[in-house]
Amino acid sequence: MADDAGDFARSMGIATSGLRAQAGRMRVISENIANVDSTAQTPGGDPYRRKVPTFTSALDRTLDARTVALGRIKPDTSAFQLKYEPTNPAADANGNVKYPNVNSVIEMTDMRAAQRSYEANLNVISATRRMIQRTLDILKA
């Protein structure tokens, strides 16, 4: 029975780490989406640069299991979008304005994937809680 309690705790801990990691991923994606049309504060300057979340895996000695966490947030080094807008205050000497290297379709696709992963981890926690409750009900009977 003690082994079952450890398995339940391990399942909850792993799923909880997944929830935290995906929540962090969604925050980064939300920031990217919020800045899709941001331009530089100065003429010819660089606009917002898309951020890319990474994940790390670590051994949780308390759980005796590998868990996931949000890792470093890396800048996307792809090129900015250039648009000819000579009247824009952010335009350079040639009338070009740099826009972020954020593609809203990609961000929305990433957001949906993160939401699905979050929901999957939430389902693991819910199922584990139901199993714990059923176990307690059996023990009471």
N, C-alpha and C positions, 0 to 999 in steps of 0.2 A: 504494500500500500504506500509506503514511503517513496518507492520508486515512481508510482503514479503521480504523487504530489510534485516530485521533481520534474517529471515530464510536463505536467500542467504548467509549472512555473517557467520552464524552459520555453514552451510554446508561446506563452504570454510575453516573455521577455524578448524573444526573437521577433514576434509580430509587432510589439511596441517599438522596437528599434526601427522596423520597417516603416511604421507610421510616422515616426519623427523624421526619418530620411526623406520620405515622400512629401511631407509637409514642407520641409526646407526646399525641396526641388520646386514645389508649386510656388513658393515665395519668390524664388529666382525667376521663374517663368513669368509670374505676374509683373515683376519689375521690368522684364524685357518688353512685355506687351504694353505696359504703361508708357514706355519710352519709344515706341515704334516711330513716332513722328517728331521726336525731339531733335532740335538742331543745336549747333554750338552757340555759346553765349557771345562769342567774338567773331567778326568776319573772317572766314577762311579757317576757323578752328575746327577741331574734331568734335563730333556729336557723341552721344551715348554709345558705348560699345557693348554689344550683346554679351551676356554672361552665360557660362555653361557650367552647370553643377556636375560634380563628380561624387563618387561614393567610395567609402573605405569599408573594409571588413576587419573586425578585431575579435579576439577571443575574450569573451566575458567569463572570467574565472568563477564568478559567483554562480552563473548558470551552467558553466562548463559547456558553452556553445558559442558558435561564431555569430556575431551580430553585425548589422550594417549601420553606417552613419553617413551623414552628409559630409563629403570631403571638401577639398578646396574648391572655391568658385573661380573658374578660369575665364579669362577674357577670350572671346572669339576673335581670332586674328584675320578673319576674312575681310575683304574690302568693303568700305562704306559705299552706299548708293550715292550717285552724283546726279543732281538735277539742275538744269539751267533755270535759275530764278533771280535775275539781276536786281529785282526790287526787294528781295528778302534781306533783312539786316544781317543775316549770317553768311551772305554771299561773299565769295572771294573776289579778287580783282577781275577775274574772267566772268563773273556773274554766276558761278557754280556754287551750289549749296550741298554740303555733305549731310546725308541722312544716315541714321543708324543701320548697321548690318543685321537688322532684325526682320525676319520674315514672319508675319502674323500667322500664316497658315502652318508653318513649322511649329511655332510656339503653341498654337491651339492643339496641334496633334500631340506634342509633348505633354501638354497639360492634361489631355484626355488619358494618355498612358499613365501619367502620375496619379490621376484620380482613380484609375482602375487598380493600380498597385495598392493605393491607400485603402480602397474598398476591400481588396482581397485580404489585406492584413487585418482590417477591422472584422471581417468574417471569421478569420482564424481566432481572434480574441472572443468573439461571440460564441463560436462553437465550443471553445475551451471552457468558457464560463458555464455553458449549458451542461457540458460533461461533468464539471465540478459539482454543479447543483444536483445532477442525477446521481452522482456518486454519494453525495451527502444524504439524498433522499433514500437510497438503498441502505445506507448505514443506519439510518433512523428506524427503518422498518424491521 
